[in-house]
Amino acid sequence: MGALEIREELQRYIEIGDKQFLNTLYETAKNYMEQKRLDRMIAEGEADIKAGRLHSQKDVQKMIEDWTKEK
């Protein structure tokens, strides 16, 4: 089943689904999208580490101090 067919079938389920079904589907979709976002962030972090784009703890503490001074 292709993406278009899945979308169409999901739309039919949404149209006939009760509130409990809609809430479950919504929470499932929301959790899935959040996990995908976190997975992307982890992959970006791993790429930064491999490329040597790192900050020492001392550097980070200095950055934080500078941020709090600006306010």
N, CA, C and O of each residue as an XYZ file, in Angstrom:
284
protein
N       0.859     -1.174      0.000
C       0.000      0.000      0.000
C       0.901      1.231      0.000
O       1.802      1.353      0.830
N       0.651      2.135     -0.931
C       1.445      3.351     -1.044
C       0.984      4.430     -0.065
O      -0.038      4.293      0.607
N       1.759      5.494     -0.007
C       1.468      6.586      0.930
C       0.093      7.214      0.663
O      -0.635      7.532      1.603
N      -0.251      7.387     -0.585
C      -1.544      7.994     -0.917
C      -2.697      7.127     -0.422
O      -3.658      7.635      0.157
N      -2.602      5.830     -0.648
C      -3.662      4.921     -0.188
C      -3.762      4.908      1.336
O      -4.858      4.853      1.896
N      -2.619      4.958      1.993
C      -2.630      4.996      3.462
C      -3.299      6.272      3.957
O      -4.116      6.233      4.876
N      -2.949      7.409      3.343
C      -3.582      8.682      3.740
C      -5.104      8.619      3.559
O      -5.866      9.038      4.430
N      -5.519      8.088      2.416
C      -6.955      8.000      2.139
C      -7.657      7.104      3.155
O      -8.737      7.437      3.643
N      -7.042      5.975      3.470
C      -7.662      5.070      4.438
C      -7.687      5.692      5.830
O      -8.682      5.588      6.547
N      -6.592      6.334      6.206
C      -6.577      7.024      7.512
C      -7.662      8.095      7.562
O      -8.336      8.250      8.581
N      -7.832      8.828      6.473
C      -8.868      9.860      6.440
C     -10.253      9.245      6.657
O     -11.084      9.822      7.358
N     -10.500      8.085      6.064
C     -11.790      7.411      6.274
C     -11.949      7.017      7.749
O     -13.023      7.185      8.327
N     -10.889      6.499      8.344
C     -10.949      6.147      9.768
C     -11.215      7.382     10.626
O     -12.000      7.332     11.573
N     -10.559      8.482     10.289
C     -10.744      9.725     11.052
C     -12.196     10.191     10.956
O     -12.782     10.629     11.946
N     -12.768     10.094      9.762
C     -14.148     10.550      9.564
C     -15.152      9.744     10.377
O     -16.162     10.297     10.812
N     -14.907      8.453     10.595
C     -15.880      7.632     11.310
C     -15.477      7.362     12.762
O     -16.271      6.827     13.536
N     -14.259      7.726     13.130
C     -13.760      7.409     14.460
C     -14.446      8.193     15.566
O     -14.854      9.338     15.376
N     -14.567      7.558     16.725
C     -15.118      8.252     17.882
C     -14.001      9.056     18.569
O     -12.848      9.033     18.140
N     -14.367      9.759     19.632
C     -13.411     10.630     20.325
C     -12.221      9.834     20.868
O     -11.083     10.295     20.781
N     -12.466      8.663     21.418
C     -11.373      7.857     21.963
C     -10.397      7.453     20.854
O      -9.181      7.509     21.040
N     -10.931      7.049     19.708
C     -10.067      6.703     18.581
C      -9.243      7.901     18.137
O      -8.037      7.786     17.919
N      -9.895      9.053     18.004
C      -9.196     10.260     17.557
C      -8.109     10.667     18.548
O      -7.010     11.047     18.143
N      -8.412     10.590     19.841
C      -7.404     10.924     20.849
C      -6.216      9.974     20.777
O      -5.066     10.404     20.873
N      -6.491      8.685     20.609
C      -5.416      7.696     20.518
C      -4.566      7.928     19.273
O      -3.337      7.911     19.341
N      -5.213      8.140     18.157
C      -4.493      8.398     16.912
C      -3.664      9.675     17.024
O      -2.513      9.712     16.587
N      -4.245     10.712     17.604
C      -3.544     11.989     17.776
C      -2.310     11.815     18.654
O      -1.228     12.277     18.292
N      -2.452     11.162     19.789
C      -1.318     10.962     20.699
C      -0.232     10.115     20.051
O       0.958     10.384     20.216
N      -0.649      9.090     19.310
C       0.316      8.241     18.619
C       1.096      9.052     17.582
O       2.322      8.967     17.517
N       0.391      9.828     16.784
C       1.044     10.646     15.758
C       1.958     11.695     16.394
O       3.075     11.919     15.929
N       1.476     12.329     17.455
C       2.277     13.359     18.134
C       3.554     12.752     18.717
O       4.634     13.324     18.573
N       3.437     11.617     19.362
C       4.607     10.949     19.942
C       5.586     10.514     18.856
O       6.800     10.633     19.027
N       5.066     10.014     17.751
C       5.920      9.594     16.643
C       6.708     10.784     16.091
O       7.917     10.686     15.877
N       6.026     11.898     15.865
C       6.696     13.073     15.314
C       7.737     13.625     16.289
O       8.807     14.061     15.866
N       7.440     13.610     17.563
C       8.402     14.074     18.562
C       9.623     13.161     18.590
O      10.749     13.646     18.699
N       9.424     11.856     18.493
C      10.554     10.936     18.475
C      11.408     11.153     17.237
O      12.636     11.102     17.319
N      10.776     11.398     16.085
C      11.522     11.684     14.866
C      12.359     12.952     15.039
O      13.501     13.005     14.583
N      11.800     13.972     15.693
C      12.536     15.220     15.944
C      13.742     14.948     16.836
O      14.838     15.443     16.574
N      13.538     14.163     17.887
C      14.646     13.838     18.788
C      15.705     13.003     18.075
O      16.900     13.210     18.285
N      15.283     12.071     17.241
C      16.232     11.262     16.474
C      17.098     12.149     15.569
O      18.304     11.930     15.448
N      16.469     13.161     14.931
C      17.232     14.085     14.086
C      18.242     14.873     14.913
O      19.376     15.080     14.482
N      17.828     15.316     16.107
C      18.730     16.070     16.969
C      19.920     15.209     17.390
O      21.054     15.687     17.411
N      19.671     13.962     17.720
C      20.745     13.044     18.106
C      21.699     12.841     16.938
O      22.916     12.884     17.116
N      21.159     12.621     15.749
C      22.001     12.414     14.563
C      22.853     13.655     14.289
O      24.031     13.538     13.953
N      22.264     14.834     14.432
C      23.028     16.075     14.241
C      24.134     16.188     15.278
O      25.250     16.593     14.952
N      23.837     15.837     16.518
C      24.838     15.873     17.575
C      25.972     14.906     17.310
O      27.140     15.234     17.517
N      25.627     13.717     16.851
C      26.660     12.733     16.522
C      27.524     13.225     15.369
O      28.737     13.019     15.372
N      26.911     13.872     14.384
C      27.678     14.427     13.265
C      28.606     15.537     13.752
O      29.749     15.634     13.305
N      28.118     16.373     14.667
C      28.962     17.427     15.240
C      30.162     16.835     15.964
O      31.282     17.330     15.838
N      29.919     15.776     16.719
C      31.011     15.129     17.451
C      32.044     14.572     16.470
O      33.245     14.771     16.652
N      31.577     13.877     15.435
C      32.495     13.302     14.446
C      33.299     14.377     13.730
O      34.457     14.164     13.371
N      32.671     15.546     13.522
C      33.340     16.642     12.811
C      34.193     17.495     13.746
O      34.862     18.426     13.298
N      34.174     17.185     15.036
C      34.990     17.927     15.991
C      34.382     19.241     16.441
O      35.070     20.073     17.032
N      33.110     19.437     16.171
C      32.434     20.668     16.608
C      31.970     20.483     18.051
O      30.817     20.140     18.313
N      32.879     20.713     18.960
C      32.632     20.470     20.378
C      32.964     21.705     21.193
O      33.726     22.566     20.754
N      32.383     21.785     22.390
C      32.713     22.830     23.359
C      33.076     22.134     24.662
O      32.419     21.178     25.073
N      34.115     22.618     25.298
C      34.478     22.074     26.606
C      33.475     22.567     27.646
O      32.728     23.516     27.404
N      33.469     21.916     28.791
C      32.581     22.352     29.865
C      32.918     23.776     30.273
O      32.025     24.568     30.572
N      34.199     24.101     30.285
C      34.633     25.457     30.645
C      34.080     26.480     29.648
O      33.599     27.541     30.045
N      34.150     26.155     28.349
C      33.607     27.045     27.321
C      32.103     27.247     27.503
O      31.603     28.367     27.393
N      31.396     26.174     27.777
C      29.945     26.255     27.953
C      29.603     27.093     29.182
O      28.679     27.905     29.136
N      30.325     26.908     30.267
C      30.075     27.714     31.467
C      30.292     29.190     31.172
O      29.531     30.033     31.646
N      31.327     29.513     30.390
C      31.587     30.913     30.016
C      30.448     31.450     29.164
O      30.022     32.589     29.353
N      29.944     30.640     28.218
C      28.815     31.063     27.389
C      27.601     31.378     28.251
O      26.933     32.392     28.048
N      27.322     30.517     29.201
C      26.165     30.720     30.083
C      26.341     31.990     30.896
O      25.402     32.773     31.034
N      27.526     32.201     31.430
C      27.793     33.425     32.187
C      27.578     34.658     31.316
O      26.994     35.644     31.766
N      28.046     34.604     30.078
C      27.877     35.734     29.161
C      26.401     35.984     28.864
O      25.968     37.134     28.793
N      25.623     34.902     28.689
C      24.187     35.057     28.428
C      23.485     35.716     29.598
O      22.652     36.602     29.410
N      23.820     35.287     30.806
C      23.116     35.820     31.970
C      23.526     37.252     32.271
O      22.745     37.993     32.867
N      24.720     37.663     31.881
C      25.173     39.048     32.067
C      24.430     39.997     31.153
O      24.200     41.153     31.509
N      24.049     39.518     29.973
C      23.390     40.369     28.978
C      21.983     40.768     29.408
O      21.459     41.767     28.915
N      21.371     40.037     30.292
C      19.975     40.320     30.677
C      19.879     41.374     31.725
O      18.778     41.722     32.151
